[in-house]
């Protein structure tokens, strides 16, 4: 764990089906990140409308966890849904509503 990414976030993976075609709940995936709650008054465009964001996460670009818009993520006891992902040279910025 690095000094920069001191929080642990948990993401629910998508549900799948087993060999019989029955739904199987997704498994939680944890990853290290930096948590920034100061965006709580920020609105961004999502799905044709504007939504308020609860927080954003910074995830290392070397982290291999696949994060997509619509994933449910919880960090620091606050849960939400990913509404935007901005890759940069330093990290991936994940906005959560």
HELIX and SHEET records of a PDB file:
HELIX    1   1 UNK A   37  UNK A   39  5                                   3    
SHEET    1   A 7 UNK A   7  UNK A  12  0                                        
SHEET    2   A 7 UNK A  28  UNK A  36 -1                                        
SHEET    3   A 7 UNK A  55  UNK A  60 -1                                        
SHEET    4   A 7 UNK A  91  UNK A  96 -1                                        
SHEET    5   A 7 UNK A  78  UNK A  87 -1                                        
SHEET    6   A 7 UNK A  72  UNK A  75 -1                                        
SHEET    7   A 7 UNK A   7  UNK A  12 -1                                        
SHEET    1   B 2 UNK A  16  UNK A  17  0                                        
SHEET    2   B 2 UNK A  23  UNK A  24 -1                                        
SHEET    1   C 2 UNK A  43  UNK A  46  0                                        
SHEET    2   C 2 UNK A  49  UNK A  52 -1                                        
END                                                                             
